[in-house]
Amino acid sequence: MVHSVRPAAVAGSFYPRAAGELGDSVDALLAGAAQTQGPRPKAIIAPHAGYVYSGPIAASAFSLFGRPGPAVTRVVLVGPAHRSWVDGLAASDAVAFETPLGRVKVDLEALARVSGVPADAAAHAEEHSLEVELPFIQRVAPEASIVPFVVGDARAEEVAQVLDALWGGPETVIVVSSDLSHYLDYRSGRGLDERTAASIVALDPRPLDPEHACGARGIDGLVRVARRRGLRAELVDLRSSGDTAGDRARVVGYGAFAFYERERSESQ
């Protein structure tokens, strides 16, 4: 099989096309969000809109990976399918994903450990939900390869099984890509997003409404495995486009969440 490199599809629209400008932008976002205290999370949920809208919220989640700990060498990256119908999950057949900052290798060996998830190049070709997370990953985990999945019509257990299979140790972290409410007025969107955030932090096993979070199926899977493994979840940031760069008549909500494995002393 001939493997390809998946080229950047939304550089110049969702984030800067020029490498220098992109690097400076991501560095500034991370510096503005840096939180040095506390443990490094095992998993995060981060938004995936254009950086002018959701970049500060995404940075608040990704900055947590900069906390002390063993080097992160694998990122399991899960995001919703916006442009193609996907039955379940779709892996990529690429050996690397490209951004203006360079190439991020796909961990083909790890991907081979996941059975029953077909490769679908078309589902990944124009999908932005994974791509916009890559420059952050390149900055906070420069040694990491990725294991990328687009999620479509999938059950929570399907996603949870993939995450379980790739869980690993401290070298592996999980990134679930999702925005929250779409195109409500500012006050209504904020209220709905607060309820959604409370459900996620509580590890509520009930499935999220996809209209409340476009990455609902990925979040459902993460919540399921987090419950099984005894993780705790925290809300890191909750804002909308009305707080960053948009008007308040029709906003999109953005949440940053962190999931932590409990210390041994906590579980005894």
Steps between C-alpha positions, in 0.01 A plus 500: 500500500628846410459743787475873444546821696177675584556866402364795695148581382402807704827691538431860413138483612478341845857594592794684338659351189850641558709285733648793689166667558339172603778413744488847655122480527495162672787596731318817604175312563677240712695762693179683577337184631791331677412333831809346657351362820352152533538169318495448127164371373456169325242647264355832394204628304586802284303703243582511130374828352717765340771614739362853519184353649603192701879519516518639856268228630689223318827637636366480856464124455820434304712706739432236766712253304797727568497407867790285626497132414646241264517605137176454308577286196148402389182703468173318431301760308123468460274748322157511336439452129367821346539431129451125449255241628688262728347183640676465835860620493740551211877472524741664260717326243759779511848462649500864610283810523648827379461852636703814427712404804602169341384141500354302788557128462214254532577217742427215261606236752248627755234531232552135406400401855149633443290241320179568314561867420540547124720761337309768312719756328199699376366549853832655603583696185310823574420446867599794719412359843830313524716735297452810713625311807827400331695827538427495873621139518813593306580765760413319825608148397758543223617138528152354464346303220122490462236231471220690319134398483198674351179407681163483330195296598672311780386358831678611815632149552657495153699810581579379852642172369737686268616726783545199729709320239733799466498617863868432570687672779618856559649510152148495353240776526153533348355804325129511420406784266160664543322833497184545708173680415455657158332824391296586806492847650774563754293450815319188377824348374675565828222333697498194279880473504505521880258206518705302249819575691342387827401172336852439371667583832257270683586219253130464432456176305204630300594581138540865412271656244709565185333841478657583836851388397604415145754252635240336723578143397870543575420660834257218582775245441753688711250539784424129488863393525566769762224355717639149462853608585407731787616826346382837623404781265540876537368796306799712399336772289154576366443784255342567163569694184310782668786525751781486245442635149134475404176685565260376765194445284614155373785341691685169504597360838846371589603295800835373624498199730773292666478139617739378768598155611466476875812475711536169680440666834168635372373153412595328824 
